[in-house]
Amino acid sequence: MKTMKFPIRQVGLIVVAAAIAVAAYFALWQVPEAPQVQFRTLAGEKIMTSDLRGKVVLVNFWATSCVTCMAEMPKIVETYKKYKGQGFETVAVAMDYDPPNYVLAYAQQKQLPFRVALDVDGSVARGFGNVRLTPTTFIIDKRGRVIKQFLGEPDFAQLHALLEARLKDAV
């Protein structure tokens, strides 16, 4: 009876290929954690992203000089009002180049019902991957993972479907 022997080289190649496949799986399918940043709100609150765990969070980077941002803001307000009682939170982050007095005046005039943060030193934008384009919106799940990023105005029907699905998730 003959026995087959695998050369050590073939076994080594199989092990290396399996390791690469496992690493690729985790690299492609792992959902990144939200960055640990501190939001400083117009109301004087200091909130860490970790403080928002257990909620689905929309983080919107915007500027008062951004036409698209101004056009989408009423839809963000509607979204907040629709889901706020279901474990949903919104933080609108004004970019570092946006004058704080403009942000405050806009937030008061439009009576924004959610937290508005000033990113005066750009640290929040850097924490989220060096955001420079507005609007940019991130959705963070209840476990604190970034599950979606929108560049430009989101498709709000798609956004609402995503929020409804994630709000049903257990923590």
MOMOFEN-V544018 format. One record per residue. N is the residue number from 0. D_LAST is the distance of its C-alpha to the last C-alpha in Angstrom with 2 decimals. Layout:
N&D_LAST / N&D_LAST
This chain:
0&57.82 / 1&56.23 / 2&52.94 / 3&50.92 / 4&49.92 / 5&47.24 / 6&48.37 / 7&46.20 / 8&45.80 / 9&44.22 / 10&41.79 / 11&40.91 / 12&40.35 / 13&38.07 / 14&35.97 / 15&35.85 / 16&34.94 / 17&32.08 / 18&30.78 / 19&31.05 / 20&29.23 / 21&26.28 / 22&26.23 / 23&26.49 / 24&23.62 / 25&21.26 / 26&22.85 / 27&22.55 / 28&19.19 / 29&17.03 / 30&15.01 / 31&16.15 / 32&14.32 / 33&15.11 / 34&18.25 / 35&18.53 / 36&20.83 / 37&21.96 / 38&22.46 / 39&25.58 / 40&25.73 / 41&28.93 / 42&28.22 / 43&28.37 / 44&24.71 / 45&23.46 / 46&19.75 / 47&18.07 / 48&15.38 / 49&13.38 / 50&13.88 / 51&11.86 / 52&8.48 / 53&5.87 / 54&8.37 / 55&9.88 / 56&13.12 / 57&16.58 / 58&18.93 / 59&22.48 / 60&25.47 / 61&28.60 / 62&32.15 / 63&34.62 / 64&37.13 / 65&34.98 / 66&36.19 / 67&33.21 / 68&30.86 / 69&32.91 / 70&32.92 / 71&29.14 / 72&28.33 / 73&29.07 / 74&26.64 / 75&23.88 / 76&24.86 / 77&24.73 / 78&21.28 / 79&20.03 / 80&21.88 / 81&20.60 / 82&16.82 / 83&16.78 / 84&16.29 / 85&13.15 / 86&10.85 / 87&12.89 / 88&14.94 / 89&18.00 / 90&20.01 / 91&23.45 / 92&25.01 / 93&28.81 / 94&30.48 / 95&32.71 / 96&35.86 / 97&35.14 / 98&37.27 / 99&35.19 / 100&37.70 / 101&37.18 / 102&33.39 / 103&33.87 / 104&36.53 / 105&34.48 / 106&31.36 / 107&33.68 / 108&35.79 / 109&32.93 / 110&30.99 / 111&27.72 / 112&25.07 / 113&22.34 / 114&22.46 / 115&25.22 / 116&25.52 / 117&28.69 / 118&28.61 / 119&32.15 / 120&32.25 / 121&30.22 / 122&27.72 / 123&24.62 / 124&26.17 / 125&27.08 / 126&23.60 / 127&22.34 / 128&25.07 / 129&28.13 / 130&27.65 / 131&31.16 / 132&31.09 / 133&30.10 / 134&28.21 / 135&25.34 / 136&21.82 / 137&18.52 / 138&15.17 / 139&12.16 / 140&8.68 / 141&5.53 / 142&5.97 / 143&9.51 / 144&11.32 / 145&14.29 / 146&14.23 / 147&17.46 / 148&20.58 / 149&23.34 / 150&26.83 / 151&28.86 / 152&27.94 / 153&25.02 / 154&25.72 / 155&24.06 / 156&23.94 / 157&22.01 / 158&19.74 / 159&19.10 / 160&18.42 / 161&15.82 / 162&14.14 / 163&14.38 / 164&12.83 / 165&9.78 / 166&9.45 / 167&9.34 / 168&6.42 / 169&3.78 / 170&0.00
